[in-house]
């Protein structure tokens, strides 16, 4: 938007504390702190506090709208967006909504009646809301980028170029069930000379799993030696399983590029990145996501042929070993899944959204 309209001033509204303010301001955006509250579960004294904080946040947002007089407001569905979008509606400002998941969240469903339109990721969302629907996909940092060469990516990560590669992660904080299953998979497959794993554990469990991999692949006596050699990237002998374990990976495009198959959660942003590059996936939906969002997202991916789904409770190292064995021995199956994933993406989400919004920018 700023490239097309350099004179436009873009504001972000969000929590008064947290990383979003730091990130927005680092990139040169103005920031409006709104003290909104998350809806509590069940009936409790917290419900009264929620009501009071929501009223206060709405007043904050109304004052901000009156002062800034924005030409349009776009809400991305978080709880902070409720008072801001509501204030925009009350102030006669054109509002749009963006929904990453198959089933819209509470805020977007409630406010869709007054919105000019909603930008969605899946065609199945149409009919669930009361406004015009634009199926644009979800914007990501990788839009417009081609998938990187697998051999180049594997070499960058210190992995073997020719081995079948599993990329496993559970989001920025990691996922305990995925970490356990991948560790069990490694215990079963430790003598497999044809496979390797890139495993992002999350910061919290990284030290534990690094130690466990060292013990498994090099023996207890080697743990202290290897821990003192941070330059040692990939664990495992040449005639057995190779593992690269990291707390996180900033350049996720390298991980996607290296992978034959990804094992991950089914959050909307992750699925959008899988579609960006066209990557086959085994999805483990987070079981506590609001309104079972991740399960419904994963169902769409599986139905389209882009992914397979394992429930969080059914995930195990033994089951993962069996499934990966089937995937790797079935000719062209992973390639077909990857093609189906890329086909779900369609065009460039950011460009499509900006094209619709541009008509509301005042000269």
GUMI-42724 format. One record per residue (C-alpha): residue number from 1; residue in one letter; x, y, z. Coordinates in nm, 2 decimals. Layout:
BEGIN
num/residuo/x/y/z
NUM/A/X/Y/Z $
...
# end
This chain:
BEGIN
num/residuo/x/y/z
1/X/0.00/0.00/0.00 $
2/X/0.28/0.24/0.08 $
3/X/0.45/0.16/-0.25 $
4/X/0.14/0.25/-0.44 $
5/X/0.04/0.55/-0.23 $
6/X/0.36/0.70/-0.07 $
7/X/0.15/0.98/0.08 $
8/X/-0.07/0.74/0.28 $
9/X/0.01/0.71/0.65 $
10/X/-0.04/0.35/0.78 $
11/X/-0.13/0.28/1.15 $
12/X/-0.14/-0.04/1.34 $
13/X/-0.37/-0.09/1.64 $
14/X/-0.27/-0.35/1.89 $
15/X/-0.19/-0.43/2.25 $
16/X/-0.01/-0.17/2.45 $
17/X/0.25/-0.43/2.54 $
18/X/0.41/-0.71/2.34 $
19/X/0.62/-0.75/2.03 $
20/X/0.37/-0.62/1.78 $
21/X/0.43/-0.25/1.87 $
22/X/0.81/-0.30/1.85 $
23/X/0.78/-0.48/1.51 $
24/X/0.54/-0.22/1.36 $
25/X/0.74/0.08/1.47 $
26/X/1.07/-0.08/1.36 $
27/X/0.92/-0.09/1.01 $
28/X/0.81/0.27/1.02 $
29/X/0.44/0.23/1.10 $
30/X/0.25/0.45/1.34 $
31/X/0.10/0.26/1.64 $
32/X/-0.22/0.30/1.84 $
33/X/-0.22/0.10/2.16 $
34/X/-0.56/-0.04/2.25 $
35/X/-0.62/-0.20/2.59 $
36/X/-0.86/-0.48/2.47 $
37/X/-0.92/-0.80/2.66 $
38/X/-0.95/-1.16/2.55 $
39/X/-1.30/-1.31/2.60 $
40/X/-1.28/-1.54/2.91 $
41/X/-1.39/-1.90/2.90 $
42/X/-1.71/-1.97/3.10 $
43/X/-1.90/-1.76/3.35 $
44/X/-1.66/-1.61/3.60 $
45/X/-1.56/-1.29/3.78 $
46/X/-1.33/-1.24/3.48 $
47/X/-1.64/-1.18/3.26 $
48/X/-1.71/-0.85/3.44 $
49/X/-1.35/-0.74/3.40 $
50/X/-1.37/-0.83/3.03 $
51/X/-1.69/-0.62/2.98 $
52/X/-1.53/-0.32/3.16 $
53/X/-1.20/-0.34/2.96 $
54/X/-1.39/-0.38/2.63 $
55/X/-1.59/-0.07/2.70 $
56/X/-1.27/0.12/2.78 $
57/X/-1.10/-0.02/2.47 $
58/X/-1.40/0.09/2.26 $
59/X/-1.38/0.44/2.40 $
60/X/-1.00/0.44/2.32 $
61/X/-1.07/0.33/1.97 $
62/X/-1.34/0.59/1.91 $
63/X/-1.11/0.87/2.02 $
64/X/-0.84/0.74/1.79 $
65/X/-1.08/0.72/1.50 $
66/X/-1.21/1.07/1.56 $
67/X/-0.85/1.20/1.59 $
68/X/-0.69/1.02/1.29 $
69/X/-1.00/1.00/1.07 $
70/X/-0.88/0.70/0.87 $
71/X/-1.01/0.65/0.52 $
72/X/-1.05/0.27/0.59 $
73/X/-0.98/0.01/0.86 $
74/X/-0.89/-0.35/0.81 $
75/X/-0.94/-0.60/1.09 $
76/X/-0.75/-0.93/1.10 $
77/X/-0.97/-1.11/1.35 $
78/X/-0.79/-1.08/1.68 $
79/X/-0.96/-0.96/1.99 $
80/X/-0.80/-0.61/1.96 $
81/X/-0.97/-0.57/1.63 $
82/X/-1.32/-0.58/1.78 $
83/X/-1.32/-0.24/1.95 $
84/X/-1.13/-0.08/1.66 $
85/X/-1.36/-0.22/1.39 $
86/X/-1.67/-0.13/1.60 $
87/X/-1.54/0.22/1.64 $
88/X/-1.48/0.25/1.27 $
89/X/-1.84/0.13/1.19 $
90/X/-1.98/0.38/1.44 $
91/X/-1.77/0.65/1.29 $
92/X/-1.88/0.58/0.93 $
93/X/-1.54/0.45/0.82 $
94/X/-1.53/0.18/0.55 $
95/X/-1.42/-0.15/0.72 $
96/X/-1.29/-0.47/0.58 $
97/X/-1.21/-0.80/0.75 $
98/X/-0.94/-1.07/0.68 $
99/X/-1.00/-1.43/0.79 $
100/X/-0.71/-1.68/0.77 $
101/X/-0.91/-1.99/0.88 $
102/X/-1.18/-2.19/0.71 $
103/X/-1.43/-2.11/0.98 $
104/X/-1.43/-1.74/1.07 $
105/X/-1.36/-1.65/1.43 $
106/X/-1.62/-1.49/1.66 $
107/X/-1.51/-1.13/1.60 $
108/X/-1.52/-1.16/1.22 $
109/X/-1.86/-1.34/1.22 $
110/X/-2.01/-1.08/1.45 $
111/X/-1.88/-0.78/1.26 $
112/X/-1.92/-0.91/0.90 $
113/X/-2.28/-0.77/0.88 $
114/X/-2.13/-0.42/0.87 $
115/X/-1.82/-0.48/0.67 $
116/X/-1.77/-0.39/0.31 $
117/X/-1.61/-0.73/0.25 $
118/X/-1.40/-1.01/0.39 $
119/X/-1.07/-1.14/0.25 $
120/X/-1.06/-1.52/0.30 $
121/X/-0.81/-1.81/0.24 $
122/X/-1.06/-2.08/0.16 $
123/X/-1.36/-2.09/-0.07 $
124/X/-1.55/-2.29/0.19 $
125/X/-1.57/-1.97/0.41 $
126/X/-1.82/-1.81/0.17 $
127/X/-2.17/-1.85/0.31 $
128/X/-2.05/-1.83/0.67 $
129/X/-2.04/-1.45/0.68 $
130/X/-2.28/-1.17/0.60 $
131/X/-2.07/-0.96/0.36 $
132/X/-1.90/-0.98/0.03 $
133/X/-1.62/-1.24/0.02 $
134/X/-1.29/-1.20/-0.17 $
135/X/-1.10/-1.53/-0.18 $
136/X/-0.75/-1.39/-0.18 $
137/X/-0.55/-1.62/0.05 $
138/X/-0.35/-1.51/0.35 $
139/X/-0.06/-1.27/0.30 $
140/X/0.28/-1.41/0.40 $
141/X/0.64/-1.30/0.38 $
142/X/0.71/-1.55/0.10 $
143/X/0.46/-1.45/-0.15 $
144/X/0.60/-1.43/-0.50 $
145/X/0.90/-1.63/-0.41 $
146/X/0.99/-1.96/-0.59 $
147/X/1.07/-2.26/-0.39 $
148/X/1.44/-2.29/-0.34 $
149/X/1.65/-2.58/-0.48 $
150/X/1.64/-2.88/-0.24 $
151/X/2.00/-2.96/-0.28 $
152/X/2.12/-2.61/-0.22 $
153/X/1.89/-2.58/0.09 $
154/X/2.01/-2.91/0.24 $
155/X/2.37/-2.81/0.19 $
156/X/2.31/-2.48/0.37 $
157/X/2.17/-2.67/0.66 $
158/X/2.46/-2.92/0.66 $
159/X/2.23/-3.20/0.55 $
160/X/2.30/-3.47/0.30 $
161/X/2.18/-3.36/-0.05 $
162/X/2.04/-3.70/-0.16 $
163/X/1.86/-3.82/0.15 $
164/X/1.48/-3.81/0.20 $
165/X/1.42/-3.52/0.43 $
166/X/1.16/-3.45/0.70 $
167/X/1.11/-3.10/0.83 $
168/X/0.94/-3.11/1.17 $
169/X/0.83/-2.81/1.37 $
170/X/0.55/-2.70/1.60 $
171/X/0.54/-2.32/1.57 $
172/X/0.76/-2.06/1.73 $
173/X/0.71/-2.21/2.08 $
174/X/0.75/-2.57/1.96 $
175/X/0.49/-2.85/2.02 $
176/X/0.55/-3.11/2.29 $
177/X/0.36/-3.39/2.11 $
178/X/0.55/-3.33/1.78 $
179/X/0.88/-3.32/1.96 $
180/X/0.81/-3.65/2.14 $
181/X/0.69/-3.82/1.82 $
182/X/1.00/-3.71/1.62 $
183/X/1.23/-3.83/1.89 $
184/X/1.06/-4.17/1.90 $
185/X/1.08/-4.18/1.52 $
186/X/1.46/-4.11/1.55 $
187/X/1.49/-4.39/1.80 $
188/X/1.32/-4.64/1.56 $
189/X/1.50/-4.51/1.25 $
190/X/1.85/-4.44/1.39 $
191/X/2.01/-4.69/1.16 $
192/X/1.84/-4.57/0.85 $
193/X/2.11/-4.44/0.61 $
194/X/1.86/-4.29/0.36 $
195/X/1.66/-4.05/0.59 $
196/X/1.73/-3.72/0.77 $
197/X/1.53/-3.49/0.99 $
198/X/1.54/-3.11/1.03 $
199/X/1.37/-3.07/1.38 $
200/X/1.28/-2.73/1.53 $
201/X/1.20/-2.79/1.89 $
202/X/1.12/-2.44/2.02 $
203/X/1.34/-2.26/2.27 $
204/X/1.19/-2.42/2.58 $
205/X/1.27/-2.78/2.49 $
206/X/1.58/-2.73/2.27 $
207/X/1.85/-2.82/2.53 $
208/X/1.66/-3.13/2.64 $
209/X/1.62/-3.27/2.29 $
210/X/1.97/-3.18/2.17 $
211/X/2.10/-3.38/2.46 $
212/X/1.87/-3.67/2.38 $
213/X/1.97/-3.68/2.02 $
214/X/2.34/-3.67/2.12 $
215/X/2.29/-3.97/2.35 $
216/X/2.09/-4.16/2.09 $
217/X/2.31/-4.10/1.79 $
218/X/2.66/-4.07/1.95 $
219/X/2.63/-4.23/2.30 $
220/X/2.62/-4.09/2.65 $
221/X/3.00/-4.05/2.66 $
222/X/2.99/-3.81/2.36 $
223/X/2.73/-3.57/2.50 $
224/X/2.97/-3.34/2.68 $
225/X/3.21/-3.34/2.39 $
226/X/2.95/-3.25/2.14 $
227/X/2.78/-2.99/2.36 $
228/X/3.12/-2.81/2.38 $
229/X/3.14/-2.80/1.99 $
230/X/2.86/-2.57/1.88 $
231/X/2.99/-2.57/1.53 $
232/X/2.88/-2.94/1.50 $
233/X/2.57/-2.90/1.30 $
234/X/2.43/-3.24/1.20 $
235/X/2.42/-3.53/1.44 $
236/X/2.44/-3.90/1.33 $
237/X/2.68/-4.13/1.16 $
238/X/2.71/-4.16/0.79 $
239/X/2.55/-4.51/0.80 $
240/X/2.26/-4.40/1.01 $
241/X/1.99/-4.14/1.05 $
242/X/2.11/-3.77/1.03 $
243/X/1.94/-3.50/1.24 $
244/X/1.98/-3.13/1.25 $
245/X/1.81/-3.00/1.56 $
246/X/1.75/-2.62/1.62 $
247/X/1.53/-2.42/1.85 $
248/X/1.39/-2.22/1.56 $
249/X/1.48/-2.12/1.20 $
250/X/1.46/-1.76/1.09 $
251/X/1.49/-1.85/0.72 $
252/X/1.19/-2.09/0.70 $
253/X/1.21/-2.09/0.32 $
254/X/1.53/-2.28/0.35 $
255/X/1.36/-2.54/0.56 $
256/X/1.07/-2.57/0.32 $
257/X/1.30/-2.59/0.03 $
258/X/1.50/-2.87/0.19 $
259/X/1.19/-3.08/0.28 $
260/X/1.04/-3.37/0.10 $
261/X/0.76/-3.36/0.36 $
262/X/0.68/-3.13/0.65 $
263/X/0.54/-3.24/0.98 $
264/X/0.36/-2.95/1.15 $
265/X/0.05/-2.79/1.31 $
266/X/-0.23/-2.66/1.09 $
267/X/-0.23/-2.29/1.18 $
268/X/-0.35/-2.07/0.89 $
269/X/-0.02/-1.89/0.85 $
270/X/0.17/-2.21/0.83 $
271/X/-0.07/-2.36/0.57 $
272/X/-0.04/-2.04/0.37 $
273/X/0.34/-2.08/0.36 $
274/X/0.31/-2.45/0.26 $
275/X/0.09/-2.34/-0.03 $
276/X/0.33/-2.06/-0.12 $
277/X/0.61/-2.31/-0.19 $
278/X/0.40/-2.62/-0.27 $
279/X/0.51/-2.86/0.00 $
280/X/0.36/-3.19/0.10 $
281/X/0.26/-3.21/0.46 $
282/X/0.15/-3.43/0.75 $
283/X/-0.06/-3.21/0.97 $
284/X/-0.12/-3.24/1.34 $
285/X/-0.39/-2.99/1.44 $
286/X/-0.35/-2.82/1.77 $
287/X/-0.64/-2.97/1.97 $
288/X/-0.70/-2.66/2.18 $
289/X/-0.73/-2.40/1.90 $
290/X/-1.04/-2.19/1.93 $
291/X/-1.35/-2.35/1.77 $
292/X/-1.13/-2.63/1.64 $
293/X/-0.99/-2.40/1.37 $
294/X/-0.69/-2.61/1.30 $
295/X/-0.88/-2.93/1.26 $
296/X/-1.11/-2.77/1.01 $
297/X/-0.81/-2.61/0.82 $
298/X/-0.64/-2.95/0.81 $
299/X/-0.96/-3.12/0.68 $
300/X/-0.96/-2.89/0.38 $
301/X/-0.59/-2.96/0.31 $
302/X/-0.64/-3.34/0.33 $
303/X/-0.96/-3.33/0.12 $
304/X/-0.77/-3.15/-0.15 $
305/X/-0.49/-3.41/-0.15 $
306/X/-0.23/-3.17/-0.03 $
307/X/-0.17/-3.32/0.31 $
308/X/-0.24/-3.61/0.55 $
309/X/-0.38/-3.55/0.90 $
310/X/-0.29/-3.72/1.23 $
311/X/-0.48/-3.62/1.54 $
312/X/-0.27/-3.49/1.83 $
313/X/-0.38/-3.79/2.05 $
314/X/-0.29/-4.05/1.78 $
315/X/0.05/-3.91/1.70 $
316/X/0.33/-4.15/1.80 $
317/X/0.68/-4.23/1.68 $
318/X/0.57/-4.58/1.57 $
319/X/0.28/-4.44/1.37 $
320/X/0.50/-4.17/1.22 $
321/X/0.76/-4.42/1.11 $
322/X/0.49/-4.63/0.94 $
323/X/0.34/-4.33/0.77 $
324/X/0.67/-4.18/0.65 $
325/X/0.77/-4.52/0.52 $
326/X/0.45/-4.53/0.31 $
327/X/0.50/-4.18/0.18 $
328/X/0.86/-4.24/0.08 $
329/X/0.81/-4.57/-0.10 $
330/X/0.50/-4.47/-0.30 $
331/X/0.62/-4.33/-0.63 $
332/X/0.54/-3.97/-0.70 $
333/X/0.29/-3.94/-0.40 $
334/X/0.48/-3.66/-0.23 $
335/X/0.52/-3.48/-0.57 $
336/X/0.14/-3.50/-0.63 $
337/X/0.07/-3.37/-0.27 $
338/X/0.31/-3.08/-0.33 $
339/X/0.14/-2.99/-0.66 $
340/X/-0.20/-3.00/-0.49 $
341/X/-0.07/-2.77/-0.21 $
342/X/0.06/-2.51/-0.46 $
343/X/-0.27/-2.52/-0.66 $
344/X/-0.46/-2.42/-0.34 $
345/X/-0.27/-2.09/-0.32 $
346/X/-0.39/-1.92/-0.64 $
347/X/-0.25/-1.57/-0.69 $
348/X/-0.07/-1.32/-0.47 $
349/X/-0.29/-1.25/-0.16 $
350/X/-0.12/-0.92/-0.08 $
351/X/-0.17/-0.77/-0.43 $
352/X/-0.53/-0.90/-0.44 $
353/X/-0.62/-0.74/-0.11 $
354/X/-0.45/-0.41/-0.19 $
355/X/-0.63/-0.39/-0.53 $
356/X/-0.96/-0.40/-0.35 $
357/X/-0.86/-0.15/-0.08 $
358/X/-0.70/0.10/-0.32 $
359/X/-1.04/0.23/-0.43 $
360/X/-1.09/0.36/-0.07 $
361/X/-0.77/0.56/-0.05 $
362/X/-0.84/0.93/-0.07 $
363/X/-0.64/1.15/-0.30 $
# end
